[in-house]
Amino acid sequence: MGLPGPQAVANRNWLRTVAKGEVANALGGDGLGLDRVEDGDGLRRSDGSAAVDGGGGAVLADPERRAAVHRLHHAIVDRTYGVARDAWARALPELHATWEQLAEKYPERARAAPAAPRTQPDGAWVAEGNRRLNPEQNSEVDRGVTRIQEVGRQVIVPGMRAVEAEDASRCLAGFEHCFKGEDRLKEKVADRMRSKGRPPSEALAGIPDAVRFTFQYTETSYTAAVQKDIERLEARGFIQVERRNTWTNDQYKGINSRWREPESGVIFEVQFHTQASLDAKELTHRAYERLRGETAQDDEREELEAFQKAVSGRIPIPPGATEIEDYSLRKRDG
């Protein structure tokens, strides 16, 4: 990823410092240096003896020197993306202030306050937007939610925790919210029944994030670590159903995937984020909710979309993240 002119100069000067062996912690031991950084990143020993010209096989054939090359690569990427992370951190207060201005300009208190979803004395369930489940439908959904949560606690959560334990460099963020609330599930069921004519159980089974998880990575490790975690999830027996890479999207950045627990058929969601993309998701959530609703007028929608675009445009994109391909089990199987 290209850097602005002044930063490129600063980065090149730092690389020359590395090349002189003055950044021992980045390489370990006497390390490897960079010779003529501007002419192909040729590698040399810090004592001056030639190793390769422009990255030939001599270094990679030696395990110790190959490890040193990798350490050097990570040091370079860390510095490059450290600049982007700092820029994101500096931008956050301004972005939060922008949201507060939008919230003041379009106050939610001016909207009709939605009635809280509730179960009626006869066992029916009602919520805003003319959503309703009759007593039999509500009971059917309750049984389905109980089953999903049982599978989640007994099978999916232990599997996700086991995957998390395999790499201490990243974590499951927001784990306490891994089960979507029952009323929110019922809202989605009612919407799907109304729009798609599906029975309650089928509508519930089609909700992809009744159980959901988010892995959070550093930018420098993101691409390789995501690919490795996908392999780990598959090794646990989970079946990948779909994967969408939106790192090039101007409204939302990250990777969302859907998985199926094979014995029960329960679908769950796994998102792959960096700290910055997760910050951005949380910052823009209320804007997203307003855009998803029906009360925002055209002028508000335009400003909300512009806000989401402004936030998304500041997120540092991890090296190689855009190259992780989308996936569809349905398309794969024809």
N, C-alpha and C positions, 0 to 999 in steps of 0.2 A: 504494500500500500504506500503510495507516494506521500512524502511529508512536505509541508510548506518550505520555501527556500531557506529561511533562517534556521528552522529546526533541522533541515537536512544537513546544513553546515555543522550545527552543534552535534548532531548525531555522528557525522563523519569524524569530527574531532575526537569524540568519545571512542570511536572505533580505533582511531590511531593510538589512543591511550591504551586500549586493550592490546593492540598489536605490539606495543612496547613492553608488555608484561606487567603493566602498572595496575591492573585490576585482577589481582590474584584470586579473589573470592569468586569471581565469575567463572574462572577456568579450573582452579585447583592446581596445586603444584606450580611448576614453572609455566605450564599451560601452552596453548597455541596462540599465535597472533594472526593478525590480518595484514597482508602485504599488498599495497596498492589497492586499497578498498574501492577506489573509483574505477578500477580496471578489471573487475571480475571477482573480487574477494578471494584472491589467491591466498593460501595458507602457508605459514612458515613457523618454525620453532622460534621461541622467543630468544634463543641464542643466535639466531640469524641463519641457521642452516636451512636449506630449502627442503620443503616437504612435497608440495604439489603446486602446479601452476593452474589456478582457476578451479580447483576442486577435483583432481584426478583420484584414482583408486588407491594410491599409496597410503593416505591417511585412513581411509575407510577400512583398509585391510587390517589395521592394527586396532584391536578392541579398545585399548586405553586411549589411543589418539582419537578414535571414533567417538568415544564418550566425551572427550574434550571438545571435539567439534560440536557435539550436541549441546554441551554446556554453553559454548560460545554462542550458538544459535539462539538458545533461550535467553541469554544475557542481552543479545541484540534486540530480540522481540520484546523482552521485558522493558527495555529502555524506550523503544518506539511506542509501545502501547501504554507505558507509564505517562507519556506526554498526553495521549488521548484521554486516559483516565483522569488526569489532573484537570483537563479542559472540561470534562463532564462534571466533575465535582464543583468546579467554579461556576458552571452554568446552572446547577440545580437550584440555588436560591432564586435566581431570576425566573426560572421555569415555574417554581412554586408560586412566586408572586404573580405571574401571569395567570395561573389558574385561579388564584384568589380574586383577581380582577374580573375574570369571566364569571365566577360564581356570584360575585356582587352585581355584575351587570345583568345576569340572568338568574335571579334568586329562585331557589326551589320552593320557597315559601309561597311564591305566586302561583304555584301549581296546585291542583286539587290534591289534597293529602290522601294517599291511598289507604283504604281500610286494611287492617292487619288480617292476614288469612286466618281462618278459624274453622273449627269443626262444629257443626250444628247439633242441637239436641237429638235429631234423628239419625246422626252419624254421617250426614253429608258434609262436604268440605267446600267452602266458598272463599274467593279472593277477588281482588280488583280485576278490572277488565272483563267482567262477566265470566270469570273462570269458576267452574263448578264441577265437582265430582259427586255423584249420588252416593248413598250409603254403601251400595255394593261395590261401586268403583273405588271409593275411598278405602274400603277394607281390602280390596285386591291390591291396591298400591301400597298400603301399609305392609302387607305380607311380603310384597316384592322388595320394598326398601329394607325390611328386616333381613331378608335373605342376602341382599347385596352387601349389607354391612357385616353380616356374619362371614361371608366369603372374604370380604376385605380384611377383617381382623384376623381371621384364622389362616389365610393363604397369601393374599396379595401383600399385606403389610409386612409379614415376616420375610417374604421374598425381596421386597424393596429394601428393607433394612439390611438384608444380607448383601445385596448389591452395593449399597452405600458403604458397608464395612470394608469392601475390597479396595477402596481408594480414599485415603484421608485428605486428599487435596481438594475435594469438593464435598458438598453436603446436600441433604434434602432440606430445602427451605420451606417454611410455613407448614411443617408437617402436621401441626395441630388442626389444620383445616382440610385434611385429606378426604373428609366425607362431606359432600354437599348437604346443606340443610334440607330437612324433609319438606318444609313448605315450598322451598325453591324447586325441589324435584316435582312436587305436585303441580306447581305452576307450569313447568315444562311439559308434564304429562297432559294437563288440560289443553295446552296450546297444540300439542301434537295430535291429540284426539280430535280437536276442532278443525285443524288445518289439513290433516292427512287422513282423517277417518280411521285411525288405528285404535284398537282396544287398549285398555289401560296397561296390561302387562307388556304388550308389544311396544307401546309408547315409552314405558319406563326402561325397557331393555335397550332402546335405541339412544338413550341419553349417554353421551360418551364420557362425561366427567362427574358421574355420581361418586366415583372414587378418583382422586386426582393427586398427582405428586409433581414437585418441581425440583430438578437438580440445578444447583448453582455452581458455576465454574469460574476460574480466572480466565481472562481473555487469552493468555498465552497457551493454556492447556486445553482450551475449549474443544477445538475440532477433534483432536485425537481422543480426548476423554469421552466426548459424546459417542463417537463411533465404538469405543471400547465398552461403554455402558449399554449400548444397544446389543452388542454381542453378549454381555453378561445377562441381560434380561432374557434373551433368547435361550441362553444356557440354563436358565432357571425354569424353562418350559413355557414361558409366556409367549404368545403369538402376536407378532406385530401386524396390525391391521392397516394402519395408515400413518404416514409421516409427512408433515408440511413444513418446509423451510421458508420462513418469511424474513430472512435477514436483509433482503433487498426491498422489502415493503416499506412504503413511506409512512405508514400508520402504526405498525406494530412489528417489532423485531424479536426473533427467537425461533425455536423449533418446537412444534407441538406434535405429539404422536399419540396414537390410540393402540391399546393392547387388549388381548383377550386372555382371560384365565381359562385354560382348555377344559377343565373338568366341569365347571359351572357355566361357562359361557359368559361370565360377567366381563363387561368392557370397562377399562379404566384408562385414564389419561396420564401421560408423562410429558412434562414440558422441560426443555433444556435452555437455561438462561445463564447469562453472566450477571454480576451484581448490578451493572448499569442497566441492562435490558429489563431486569426484574424491578429495579427502581422506577424505570419508565412505565412499566406495566401498571404498577401501583399508583403512580402519579396520574396517569391518564384513565384510571378505571372509572371514575365518576363521569368523565366526559364520554367514555364508551357507553356507559349505562344510559346517559341522556340521548346519545345518538341512536341507541337500540330502541328506545321508547318512542312514543307517538306524540309527545307534547312539545318537543323542540321545533321551533319555526325555522324557516329557511335561513334567516340571518344568523340565528344561533348555531344551526348546524354547520354553516360555513366557517364560523369562528372556532367551533369545537374541533372540526376536522383540521383546520390550520394549526390549532394548538397541538393536536396529536402529531402532526407532521413535524412541527418545530421540535418537539421532544424527541421523536424518533430520529430526526436528522442529527442529533448531538450524540447518539449512542456509538461508542467505539465498536467497530465490527471486528470480531476475532479473525486472525489470519486463517484462511481456508474455510471459514464458516459457510460462505455462500456456495461452496462446492459440494456440500453434503446434499445428496439428491433426495427429492421427494420419493415417497414409496406408497404403493397401494397393493394390498394383498389381492383385492378383487381384480385389478388389472393384470397382476402377475399370473393369476390363475385363469385369466381369460374370461 
